[in-house]
Amino acid sequence: MPLVAYDPKKYNIEEFSVQCIRVFQSDGYYLTRVGLLTHAPGVMFALEHVEKMDDAELHRLKAHFYTKKAKSVTSELNAMNNMIYFQVYLQDAPKAHIFSKLYKLIPPLPVILIGILCLYELNKTLL
């Protein structure tokens, strides 16, 4: 089971992946699903056997994802293995809540307790 911050079944990611792969196969491209994105609802795809690709062709391929209701698509070319990776974020993804990253601002409880203990010992030695 992947370690993701959302429920993949809620966003119909499997159906979305199958539809995208089918569209690319009808165009003659071999698209594979690499896995789920961990931080937001989405999927990473890999387009294999890419010898050369111009910007117009890349934008046309990204448009396939947008027709299937993708919110945003980023791409990365790996020249070592001739693959293009697409990170596709789904449209139904909720926006991050204002307090969702609050835990990063609050120090862990043991650090607070050790700090209080050190201040107590320091105060005890000064008096």
C-alpha positions as CSV (number, residue, x, y, z in Angstrom):
1,M,0.0,0.0,0.0
2,P,1.5,3.4,-1.0
3,L,2.1,6.0,1.6
4,V,-0.1,8.8,0.3
5,A,-1.8,11.7,2.0
6,Y,-5.2,11.0,0.4
7,D,-7.6,8.2,-0.5
8,P,-6.8,7.2,-4.1
9,K,-10.3,5.5,-4.5
10,K,-12.0,8.8,-3.8
11,Y,-10.5,10.5,-6.8
12,N,-11.0,7.6,-9.3
13,I,-7.3,7.5,-10.1
14,E,-7.4,4.0,-11.5
15,E,-10.0,5.0,-14.1
16,F,-8.2,8.2,-14.9
17,S,-5.0,6.3,-15.5
18,V,-6.6,3.7,-17.8
19,Q,-8.3,6.5,-19.8
20,C,-5.0,8.4,-20.3
21,I,-3.1,5.3,-21.2
22,R,-5.8,4.4,-23.8
23,V,-5.6,7.9,-25.4
24,F,-1.8,7.7,-25.7
25,Q,-1.9,4.2,-27.1
26,S,-4.4,5.4,-29.8
27,D,-1.8,8.0,-30.7
28,G,0.9,5.4,-31.0
29,Y,2.8,6.2,-27.7
30,Y,3.7,3.8,-25.0
31,L,2.6,5.4,-21.7
32,T,3.0,3.6,-18.4
33,R,1.8,4.4,-15.0
34,V,4.7,4.8,-12.6
35,G,2.7,5.4,-9.4
36,L,0.7,7.8,-7.2
37,L,1.9,11.2,-6.1
38,T,2.3,11.2,-2.4
39,H,1.6,14.8,-1.5
40,A,-1.5,15.6,-3.6
41,P,-4.0,13.5,-5.6
42,G,-2.4,12.6,-8.8
43,V,-0.4,10.1,-10.9
44,M,3.1,9.9,-12.4
45,F,3.3,8.5,-15.9
46,A,6.3,7.7,-18.0
47,L,6.4,7.9,-21.8
48,E,9.0,5.5,-23.0
49,H,11.1,5.2,-26.2
50,V,11.3,9.0,-26.8
51,E,14.1,9.8,-29.3
52,K,13.2,13.5,-29.8
53,M,10.3,15.7,-28.9
54,D,9.7,19.4,-29.7
55,D,7.7,21.8,-27.6
56,A,4.6,21.7,-29.8
57,E,4.5,17.9,-29.6
58,L,5.0,18.0,-25.8
59,H,2.1,20.6,-25.4
60,R,-0.1,18.4,-27.6
61,L,0.6,15.4,-25.3
62,K,-0.1,17.4,-22.2
63,A,-3.4,18.5,-23.7
64,H,-4.5,14.8,-23.6
65,F,-4.3,14.9,-19.8
66,Y,-6.2,18.2,-19.6
67,T,-9.0,16.7,-21.7
68,K,-9.3,14.0,-19.1
69,K,-9.8,16.6,-16.3
70,A,-6.3,17.1,-15.1
71,K,-5.7,20.2,-12.9
72,S,-2.1,20.6,-13.9
73,V,0.6,18.7,-15.7
74,T,4.4,19.0,-15.3
75,S,6.9,17.1,-17.4
76,E,10.5,16.1,-17.1
77,L,12.8,14.7,-19.7
78,N,15.3,12.0,-18.7
79,A,17.9,11.9,-21.5
80,M,19.7,8.9,-20.0
81,N,16.9,6.4,-20.6
82,N,14.9,8.4,-23.2
83,M,11.8,8.8,-21.1
84,I,9.5,11.7,-20.4
85,Y,7.9,11.7,-16.9
86,F,4.5,13.4,-16.4
87,Q,3.2,14.4,-13.0
88,V,-0.5,14.8,-13.4
89,Y,-2.5,16.4,-10.6
90,L,-6.2,15.8,-10.6
91,Q,-8.9,18.5,-10.8
92,D,-10.9,17.2,-7.8
93,A,-8.0,17.8,-5.4
94,P,-9.0,19.9,-2.4
95,K,-7.0,23.0,-1.6
96,A,-4.7,22.8,1.4
97,H,-6.3,24.1,4.6
98,I,-4.7,27.0,6.3
99,F,-3.8,24.9,9.3
100,S,-2.6,21.8,7.4
101,K,1.1,22.7,7.8
102,L,0.8,24.0,11.3
103,Y,2.5,20.9,12.7
104,K,5.8,22.0,11.1
105,L,5.8,25.3,13.1
106,I,5.2,23.6,16.4
107,P,8.3,22.0,18.0
108,P,7.9,18.4,19.1
109,L,6.7,17.8,22.7
110,P,9.9,16.2,23.9
111,V,11.9,19.3,22.9
112,I,9.5,21.5,24.9
113,L,9.7,19.3,27.9
114,I,13.5,19.2,27.9
115,G,13.6,23.0,27.5
116,I,11.3,23.4,30.5
117,L,13.4,21.0,32.5
118,C,16.6,22.9,31.6
119,L,15.1,26.2,32.6
120,Y,13.9,24.7,35.9
121,E,17.4,23.4,36.7
122,L,19.0,26.7,35.7
123,N,16.6,28.6,37.8
124,K,17.2,26.2,40.8
125,T,21.0,26.7,40.6
126,L,20.7,30.5,40.4
127,L,18.5,30.8,43.5
